Amino acid sequence: MKYFLYILLVIATIMTGFNVSQIDFNAPFSEESKVAFIAILAALCVIILVSILLISKAIERKYKENKQ
């Protein structure tokens, strides 16, 4: 599962970068730019949630080590 989470982070980062390139900065509220903004927001949510999960797993591991 650890590798899956890291792959998911990489995909979300690539998706964010791709969608930033799709934004038309001359007309940021056009239809295509709105879709890109939504996709960027979704990718950032994935990055935040996966980061929280990885941190919680690391804390759990350290807690189990100290408990023994």
Distance bins in CASP14 RR format, pairs under 12 A and 6 or more apart:
PFRMAT RR
TARGET T0000
AUTHOR 0000-0000-0000
RMODE 2
METHOD distances of the structure
MODEL  1
1 7 0 0 0 0 0 1 0 0 0 0 0
1 8 0 0 0 0 0 1 0 0 0 0 0
1 50 0 0 0 0 0 1 0 0 0 0 0
1 53 0 0 0 0 1 0 0 0 0 0 0
1 54 0 0 0 0 0 1 0 0 0 0 0
1 57 0 0 0 0 1 0 0 0 0 0 0
2 8 0 0 0 0 0 1 0 0 0 0 0
2 9 0 0 0 0 0 1 0 0 0 0 0
2 50 0 0 0 0 0 1 0 0 0 0 0
2 53 0 0 0 0 0 1 0 0 0 0 0
2 54 0 0 0 0 1 0 0 0 0 0 0
2 57 1 0 0 1 0 0 0 0 0 0 0
2 58 0 0 0 0 0 1 0 0 0 0 0
2 61 0 0 0 0 0 1 0 0 0 0 0
3 9 0 0 0 0 0 1 0 0 0 0 0
3 10 0 0 0 0 0 1 0 0 0 0 0
3 54 0 0 0 0 0 1 0 0 0 0 0
4 10 0 0 0 0 0 1 0 0 0 0 0
4 11 0 0 0 0 0 1 0 0 0 0 0
4 50 0 0 0 0 1 0 0 0 0 0 0
4 53 0 0 0 0 0 1 0 0 0 0 0
4 54 0 0 0 0 0 1 0 0 0 0 0
5 11 0 0 0 0 0 1 0 0 0 0 0
5 12 0 0 0 0 0 1 0 0 0 0 0
5 46 0 0 0 0 0 1 0 0 0 0 0
5 47 0 0 0 0 0 1 0 0 0 0 0
5 49 0 0 0 0 1 0 0 0 0 0 0
5 50 1 0 1 0 0 0 0 0 0 0 0
5 51 0 0 0 0 1 0 0 0 0 0 0
5 52 0 0 0 0 0 1 0 0 0 0 0
5 53 1 0 0 1 0 0 0 0 0 0 0
5 54 1 0 0 1 0 0 0 0 0 0 0
5 55 0 0 0 0 0 1 0 0 0 0 0
5 56 0 0 0 0 0 1 0 0 0 0 0
5 57 0 0 0 0 1 0 0 0 0 0 0
5 58 0 0 0 0 0 1 0 0 0 0 0
6 12 0 0 0 0 0 1 0 0 0 0 0
6 13 0 0 0 0 0 1 0 0 0 0 0
6 47 0 0 0 0 0 1 0 0 0 0 0
6 50 0 0 0 0 1 0 0 0 0 0 0
6 51 0 0 0 0 0 1 0 0 0 0 0
6 53 0 0 0 0 0 1 0 0 0 0 0
6 54 0 0 0 0 1 0 0 0 0 0 0
6 57 0 0 0 0 0 1 0 0 0 0 0
7 13 0 0 0 0 0 1 0 0 0 0 0
7 14 0 0 0 0 0 1 0 0 0 0 0
7 46 0 0 0 0 0 1 0 0 0 0 0
7 50 0 0 0 0 1 0 0 0 0 0 0
8 14 0 0 0 0 0 1 0 0 0 0 0
8 15 0 0 0 0 0 1 0 0 0 0 0
8 43 0 0 0 0 0 1 0 0 0 0 0
8 45 0 0 0 0 0 1 0 0 0 0 0
8 46 1 0 0 1 0 0 0 0 0 0 0
8 47 0 0 0 0 1 0 0 0 0 0 0
8 49 0 0 0 0 1 0 0 0 0 0 0
8 50 1 0 1 0 0 0 0 0 0 0 0
8 51 0 0 0 0 0 1 0 0 0 0 0
8 53 0 0 0 0 1 0 0 0 0 0 0
8 54 0 0 0 0 0 1 0 0 0 0 0
9 15 0 0 0 0 0 1 0 0 0 0 0
9 16 0 0 0 0 0 1 0 0 0 0 0
9 43 0 0 0 0 0 1 0 0 0 0 0
9 44 0 0 0 0 0 1 0 0 0 0 0
9 46 1 0 0 1 0 0 0 0 0 0 0
9 47 1 0 0 1 0 0 0 0 0 0 0
9 48 0 0 0 0 0 1 0 0 0 0 0
9 49 0 0 0 0 0 1 0 0 0 0 0
9 50 1 0 1 0 0 0 0 0 0 0 0
9 51 1 0 0 1 0 0 0 0 0 0 0
9 52 0 0 0 0 0 1 0 0 0 0 0
9 53 0 0 0 0 0 1 0 0 0 0 0
9 54 0 0 0 0 1 0 0 0 0 0 0
10 16 0 0 0 0 0 1 0 0 0 0 0
10 17 0 0 0 0 0 1 0 0 0 0 0
10 43 0 0 0 0 0 1 0 0 0 0 0
10 46 0 0 0 0 0 1 0 0 0 0 0
10 47 0 0 0 0 0 1 0 0 0 0 0
10 50 0 0 0 0 0 1 0 0 0 0 0
11 17 0 0 0 0 0 1 0 0 0 0 0
11 18 0 0 0 0 0 1 0 0 0 0 0
11 42 0 0 0 0 0 1 0 0 0 0 0
11 43 0 0 0 0 1 0 0 0 0 0 0
11 46 0 0 0 0 1 0 0 0 0 0 0
11 47 0 0 0 0 0 1 0 0 0 0 0
11 50 0 0 0 0 0 1 0 0 0 0 0
12 18 0 0 0 0 0 1 0 0 0 0 0
12 19 0 0 0 0 0 1 0 0 0 0 0
12 39 0 0 0 0 0 1 0 0 0 0 0
12 40 0 0 0 0 0 1 0 0 0 0 0
12 41 0 0 0 0 0 1 0 0 0 0 0
12 42 0 0 0 0 1 0 0 0 0 0 0
12 43 1 0 1 0 0 0 0 0 0 0 0
12 44 1 0 0 1 0 0 0 0 0 0 0
12 45 0 0 0 0 1 0 0 0 0 0 0
12 46 1 0 1 0 0 0 0 0 0 0 0
12 47 1 0 1 0 0 0 0 0 0 0 0
12 48 0 0 0 0 1 0 0 0 0 0 0
12 49 0 0 0 0 1 0 0 0 0 0 0
12 50 1 0 0 1 0 0 0 0 0 0 0
12 51 0 0 0 0 0 1 0 0 0 0 0
13 19 0 0 0 0 0 1 0 0 0 0 0
13 20 0 0 0 0 0 1 0 0 0 0 0
13 40 0 0 0 0 0 1 0 0 0 0 0
13 43 1 0 0 1 0 0 0 0 0 0 0
13 44 0 0 0 0 1 0 0 0 0 0 0
13 46 0 0 0 0 1 0 0 0 0 0 0
13 47 1 0 0 1 0 0 0 0 0 0 0
13 50 0 0 0 0 0 1 0 0 0 0 0
13 51 0 0 0 0 0 1 0 0 0 0 0
14 20 0 0 0 0 0 1 0 0 0 0 0
14 21 0 0 0 0 0 1 0 0 0 0 0
14 39 0 0 0 0 0 1 0 0 0 0 0
14 40 0 0 0 0 0 1 0 0 0 0 0
14 43 0 0 0 0 1 0 0 0 0 0 0
14 46 0 0 0 0 0 1 0 0 0 0 0
14 47 0 0 0 0 0 1 0 0 0 0 0
15 21 0 0 0 0 0 1 0 0 0 0 0
15 22 0 0 0 0 0 1 0 0 0 0 0
15 36 0 0 0 0 0 1 0 0 0 0 0
15 38 0 0 0 0 0 1 0 0 0 0 0
15 39 1 0 0 1 0 0 0 0 0 0 0
15 40 0 0 0 0 1 0 0 0 0 0 0
15 41 0 0 0 0 0 1 0 0 0 0 0
15 42 0 0 0 0 1 0 0 0 0 0 0
15 43 1 0 1 0 0 0 0 0 0 0 0
15 44 0 0 0 0 1 0 0 0 0 0 0
15 45 0 0 0 0 0 1 0 0 0 0 0
15 46 0 0 0 0 1 0 0 0 0 0 0
15 47 0 0 0 0 1 0 0 0 0 0 0
16 22 0 0 0 0 0 1 0 0 0 0 0
16 23 0 0 0 0 0 1 0 0 0 0 0
16 36 0 0 0 0 0 1 0 0 0 0 0
16 37 0 0 0 0 0 1 0 0 0 0 0
16 39 0 0 0 0 1 0 0 0 0 0 0
16 40 1 0 1 0 0 0 0 0 0 0 0
16 41 0 0 0 0 1 0 0 0 0 0 0
16 42 0 0 0 0 1 0 0 0 0 0 0
16 43 1 0 1 0 0 0 0 0 0 0 0
16 44 1 0 0 1 0 0 0 0 0 0 0
16 45 0 0 0 0 0 1 0 0 0 0 0
16 46 0 0 0 0 1 0 0 0 0 0 0
16 47 1 0 0 1 0 0 0 0 0 0 0
16 48 0 0 0 0 0 1 0 0 0 0 0
17 23 0 0 0 0 0 1 0 0 0 0 0
17 36 0 0 0 0 1 0 0 0 0 0 0
17 39 0 0 0 0 1 0 0 0 0 0 0
17 40 1 0 0 1 0 0 0 0 0 0 0
17 43 0 0 0 0 1 0 0 0 0 0 0
17 44 0 0 0 0 0 1 0 0 0 0 0
17 47 0 0 0 0 0 1 0 0 0 0 0
18 35 0 0 0 0 0 1 0 0 0 0 0
18 36 0 0 0 0 1 0 0 0 0 0 0
18 39 0 0 0 0 1 0 0 0 0 0 0
18 40 0 0 0 0 1 0 0 0 0 0 0
18 43 0 0 0 0 1 0 0 0 0 0 0
19 32 0 0 0 0 0 1 0 0 0 0 0
19 33 0 0 0 0 1 0 0 0 0 0 0
19 34 0 0 0 0 0 1 0 0 0 0 0
19 35 0 0 0 0 1 0 0 0 0 0 0
19 36 1 0 1 0 0 0 0 0 0 0 0
19 37 1 0 0 1 0 0 0 0 0 0 0
19 38 0 0 0 0 1 0 0 0 0 0 0
19 39 1 0 1 0 0 0 0 0 0 0 0
19 40 1 0 1 0 0 0 0 0 0 0 0
19 41 0 0 0 0 1 0 0 0 0 0 0
19 42 0 0 0 0 1 0 0 0 0 0 0
19 43 1 0 0 1 0 0 0 0 0 0 0
19 44 0 0 0 0 0 1 0 0 0 0 0
20 28 0 0 0 0 0 1 0 0 0 0 0
20 33 0 0 0 0 0 1 0 0 0 0 0
20 36 1 0 0 1 0 0 0 0 0 0 0
20 37 0 0 0 0 1 0 0 0 0 0 0
20 39 0 0 0 0 1 0 0 0 0 0 0
20 40 1 0 0 1 0 0 0 0 0 0 0
20 41 0 0 0 0 0 1 0 0 0 0 0
20 43 0 0 0 0 1 0 0 0 0 0 0
20 44 0 0 0 0 0 1 0 0 0 0 0
21 32 0 0 0 0 0 1 0 0 0 0 0
21 33 0 0 0 0 0 1 0 0 0 0 0
21 36 0 0 0 0 1 0 0 0 0 0 0
21 39 0 0 0 0 0 1 0 0 0 0 0
21 40 0 0 0 0 0 1 0 0 0 0 0
22 28 0 0 0 0 0 1 0 0 0 0 0
22 30 0 0 0 0 0 1 0 0 0 0 0
22 31 0 0 0 0 0 1 0 0 0 0 0
22 32 1 0 0 1 0 0 0 0 0 0 0
22 33 1 0 0 1 0 0 0 0 0 0 0
22 34 0 0 0 0 0 1 0 0 0 0 0
22 35 1 0 0 1 0 0 0 0 0 0 0
22 36 1 0 1 0 0 0 0 0 0 0 0
22 37 0 0 0 0 1 0 0 0 0 0 0
22 38 0 0 0 0 0 1 0 0 0 0 0
22 39 0 0 0 0 1 0 0 0 0 0 0
22 40 0 0 0 0 1 0 0 0 0 0 0
23 29 0 0 0 0 0 1 0 0 0 0 0
23 30 0 0 0 0 1 0 0 0 0 0 0
23 31 0 0 0 0 0 1 0 0 0 0 0
23 32 0 0 0 0 1 0 0 0 0 0 0
23 33 1 0 1 0 0 0 0 0 0 0 0
23 34 0 0 0 0 1 0 0 0 0 0 0
23 35 0 0 0 0 1 0 0 0 0 0 0
23 36 1 0 1 0 0 0 0 0 0 0 0
23 37 1 0 0 1 0 0 0 0 0 0 0
23 38 0 0 0 0 0 1 0 0 0 0 0
23 39 0 0 0 0 0 1 0 0 0 0 0
23 40 0 0 0 0 1 0 0 0 0 0 0
24 30 1 0 1 0 0 0 0 0 0 0 0
24 31 0 0 0 0 1 0 0 0 0 0 0
24 32 1 0 0 1 0 0 0 0 0 0 0
24 33 1 0 1 0 0 0 0 0 0 0 0
24 34 0 0 0 0 0 1 0 0 0 0 0
24 35 0 0 0 0 0 1 0 0 0 0 0
24 36 0 0 0 0 1 0 0 0 0 0 0
24 37 0 0 0 0 0 1 0 0 0 0 0
25 32 0 0 0 0 0 1 0 0 0 0 0
25 33 0 0 0 0 1 0 0 0 0 0 0
25 36 0 0 0 0 0 1 0 0 0 0 0
25 37 0 0 0 0 0 1 0 0 0 0 0
26 32 0 0 0 0 0 1 0 0 0 0 0
26 33 0 0 0 0 1 0 0 0 0 0 0
27 33 1 0 0 1 0 0 0 0 0 0 0
27 34 0 0 0 0 0 1 0 0 0 0 0
27 36 0 0 0 0 0 1 0 0 0 0 0
28 34 0 0 0 0 1 0 0 0 0 0 0
28 36 0 0 0 0 1 0 0 0 0 0 0
28 37 1 0 0 1 0 0 0 0 0 0 0
28 40 0 0 0 0 0 1 0 0 0 0 0
29 35 0 0 0 0 0 1 0 0 0 0 0
29 36 0 0 0 0 0 1 0 0 0 0 0
29 37 0 0 0 0 1 0 0 0 0 0 0
30 36 0 0 0 0 1 0 0 0 0 0 0
30 37 0 0 0 0 0 1 0 0 0 0 0
31 37 0 0 0 0 0 1 0 0 0 0 0
31 38 0 0 0 0 0 1 0 0 0 0 0
32 38 0 0 0 0 0 1 0 0 0 0 0
32 39 0 0 0 0 0 1 0 0 0 0 0
33 39 0 0 0 0 0 1 0 0 0 0 0
33 40 0 0 0 0 0 1 0 0 0 0 0
34 40 0 0 0 0 0 1 0 0 0 0 0
34 41 0 0 0 0 0 1 0 0 0 0 0
35 41 0 0 0 0 0 1 0 0 0 0 0
35 42 0 0 0 0 0 1 0 0 0 0 0
36 42 0 0 0 0 0 1 0 0 0 0 0
36 43 0 0 0 0 0 1 0 0 0 0 0
37 43 0 0 0 0 0 1 0 0 0 0 0
37 44 0 0 0 0 0 1 0 0 0 0 0
38 44 0 0 0 0 0 1 0 0 0 0 0
38 45 0 0 0 0 0 1 0 0 0 0 0
39 45 0 0 0 0 0 1 0 0 0 0 0
39 46 0 0 0 0 0 1 0 0 0 0 0
40 46 0 0 0 0 0 1 0 0 0 0 0
40 47 0 0 0 0 0 1 0 0 0 0 0
41 47 0 0 0 0 0 1 0 0 0 0 0
41 48 0 0 0 0 0 1 0 0 0 0 0
42 48 0 0 0 0 0 1 0 0 0 0 0
42 49 0 0 0 0 0 1 0 0 0 0 0
43 49 0 0 0 0 0 1 0 0 0 0 0
43 50 0 0 0 0 0 1 0 0 0 0 0
44 50 0 0 0 0 0 1 0 0 0 0 0
44 51 0 0 0 0 0 1 0 0 0 0 0
45 51 0 0 0 0 0 1 0 0 0 0 0
45 52 0 0 0 0 0 1 0 0 0 0 0
46 52 0 0 0 0 0 1 0 0 0 0 0
46 53 0 0 0 0 0 1 0 0 0 0 0
47 53 0 0 0 0 0 1 0 0 0 0 0
47 54 0 0 0 0 0 1 0 0 0 0 0
48 54 0 0 0 0 0 1 0 0 0 0 0
48 55 0 0 0 0 0 1 0 0 0 0 0
49 55 0 0 0 0 0 1 0 0 0 0 0
49 56 0 0 0 0 0 1 0 0 0 0 0
50 56 0 0 0 0 0 1 0 0 0 0 0
50 57 0 0 0 0 0 1 0 0 0 0 0
51 57 0 0 0 0 0 1 0 0 0 0 0
51 58 0 0 0 0 0 1 0 0 0 0 0
52 58 0 0 0 0 0 1 0 0 0 0 0
52 59 0 0 0 0 0 1 0 0 0 0 0
53 59 0 0 0 0 0 1 0 0 0 0 0
53 60 0 0 0 0 0 1 0 0 0 0 0
54 60 0 0 0 0 0 1 0 0 0 0 0
54 61 0 0 0 0 0 1 0 0 0 0 0
55 61 0 0 0 0 0 1 0 0 0 0 0
55 62 0 0 0 0 0 1 0 0 0 0 0
56 62 0 0 0 0 0 1 0 0 0 0 0
56 63 0 0 0 0 0 1 0 0 0 0 0
57 63 0 0 0 0 0 1 0 0 0 0 0
57 64 0 0 0 0 0 1 0 0 0 0 0
58 64 0 0 0 0 0 1 0 0 0 0 0
58 65 0 0 0 0 0 1 0 0 0 0 0
59 65 0 0 0 0 0 1 0 0 0 0 0
59 66 0 0 0 0 0 1 0 0 0 0 0
60 66 0 0 0 0 0 1 0 0 0 0 0
60 67 0 0 0 0 0 1 0 0 0 0 0
61 67 0 0 0 0 0 1 0 0 0 0 0
61 68 0 0 0 0 0 1 0 0 0 0 0
62 68 0 0 0 0 0 1 0 0 0 0 0
END
